[in-house]
Amino acid sequence: MRYSLTHKTTYRYSSPVAQSHHLMHLTPRQLDRQRIIHHALSVKPQPAARIERQDYFGNSVLLVAIETAHNDLVIDMRSTVEVQPAHTIDVAACRPWERVADAIAARPQAVEIGVAPFLPPTRLTTPTHDIVDYARGSFPQGTPVLAGALDLTRRINEDFTFDATATDVSTPLVEMFAKRAGVCQDFSHLFLACVRALHIPARYVSGYILTHPPPGRPRLAGADASHAWVSVWTPEFGWVDFDPTNNLMPGEEHVVAAYGRDFDDVSPISGILLGGNEHTVTVAVDMVPLG
C-alpha cells in the first residue's frame, strides 16, 4: 500500500512567544517493509536554526530554534510512504517466555545493546502488583512468548474501553488501569509494563494507522490521528508488532514513525518557550491510500 500522510499541528498563544526551541519525531522510518518516497516538514515562523539528526534509537529527529516573536506556530509534515505486508508468523514457534532472558544473556554484545534498553520499566511503564498479576493471566508457565503477547493484546482490547476523555498525557498508568479506560498510548504503556515485568523486551511504537469511515459515510479530511502500539523481541523472529487498541498484529495499514522505551522518547513535538502564556493546539492528520 502507498499512502499520502499529512500531520499538521497549529499552536496559538495568548501572548507572544519571544523565543522557542522544539524537538520533533515526525519523520517516518525507513524499514525493510516501509519505504519513504517523499518527505517534507515545514515550520512557520521560519526557524533561525534547523538541525536534522538521528537519536539513540535510530529515529529521525528535527530540532529547531525560533527567535522571531510569534503568536502562532505551524508545523506541517507531508510524506508519501509505501508499506509492504507483514510476514506471517507462527506465534507458537518460539521459546517459552521464561527462557527469553537466558537467550539475551547468551547473545553477542551487539544484540544485547539493541535489546537491553527495552527491558527495564520506565516512568510511564512501572508496574504495580495488580498489573503483574494481570500480566500473568496471559503467560502461564511454558507459554511461547509471542503467543502470550497475542493473548495479552486480546485481553487489553476486551477489558479496557477506548475513551479519549478518560485520560490525558499526564494520567498515571495506575489510574488508567483502575479506570479500565484510555487511549492507544495508555494501552501500549500497560502492555509494556506487563511484559517487561516478566523480563520480556518490548518497545513503544509511534506512528499512524489507516482509519475507515462508517459504512455509507464519507471520509472526513483531517479526522485521522497519530497512533501507538508495541513490539516484542524474541530470538527467533526479532521484533514483532502487536496493537492492543485494535486487537491485531499490525500489517500494511500501520506506518511507523519512531521507536522508544515509552511516549516520552518519541513525543511528536516537544519544546520549551519563552513567553506565550496560555495556548491552544489543533492537530489535523490524514492518511490517504494512493493505491
Helices and strands as residue ranges (DSSP letters): E 2-24, E 34-44, E 49-54, E 60-66, E 70-83, G 97-99, H 100-106, H 109-115, G 116-118, H 129-136, H 145-159, E 161-162, H 173-179, E 181-182, H 184-197, E 202-209, E 226-234, E 238-242, E 254-260, H 263-266, E 269-275, E 279-289
